[in-house]
């Protein structure tokens, strides 16, 4: 797993995430509302506190929103690399 912050100011932070097959981001809680823009698309498993697992499919070029306070781990549930851009809305 790798992450690269390409932009960070008082309004936005832009991070590109690259996960090999089976990689996970690690447990985290989102501090801000955020927009995810899938680059490659892919199959993911989202694990919430308490262990609930949900399958999620990202579609390349189809963005989706998330909200501040969301706590989870995100796991690439495939054998292929997955890349997505996360844009955090700081205000």
Long-range contacts (C-beta under 8 A, 24 or more apart in sequence): 1-25, 1-26, 10-90, 10-91, 11-89, 11-90, 11-91, 12-87, 12-88, 12-89, 12-90, 13-87, 13-88, 13-90, 14-85, 14-86, 14-87, 14-88, 15-85, 15-86, 15-88, 16-83, 16-84, 16-85, 16-86, 17-83, 17-84, 17-85, 17-86, 18-81, 18-82, 18-83, 19-74, 19-75, 19-76, 19-81, 19-82, 19-83, 20-76, 20-81, 21-76, 21-78, 21-79, 21-80, 21-81, 22-75, 22-76, 22-77, 22-79, 23-75, 23-76, 24-73, 24-74, 24-75, 24-76, 25-73, 25-74, 25-75, 26-73, 27-71, 27-72, 27-73, 28-71, 28-72, 28-73, 29-69, 29-70, 29-71, 30-66, 30-67, 30-68, 30-69, 30-70, 30-71, 30-88, 31-68, 31-88, 32-68, 32-88, 32-89, 32-90, 33-65, 33-66, 33-67, 33-68, 33-88, 33-89, 34-65, 34-66, 34-67, 34-68, 34-86, 34-87, 34-88, 34-89, 35-63, 35-64, 35-65, 35-66, 35-86, 35-87, 35-89, 36-63, 36-64, 36-65, 36-66, 36-84, 36-85, 36-86, 36-87, 37-61, 37-63, 37-84, 37-85, 37-86, 37-87, 38-62, 38-63, 38-82, 38-83, 38-84, 39-83, 39-84, 39-85, 40-80, 40-81, 40-82, 40-83, 40-84, 41-82, 42-76, 42-77, 42-78, 42-80, 42-82, 43-76, 43-77, 43-78, 44-74, 44-75, 44-76, 44-77, 44-82, 45-74, 45-75, 45-77, 46-72, 46-73, 46-74, 46-75, 47-72, 47-73, 47-74, 47-75, 48-72, 58-82, 58-84
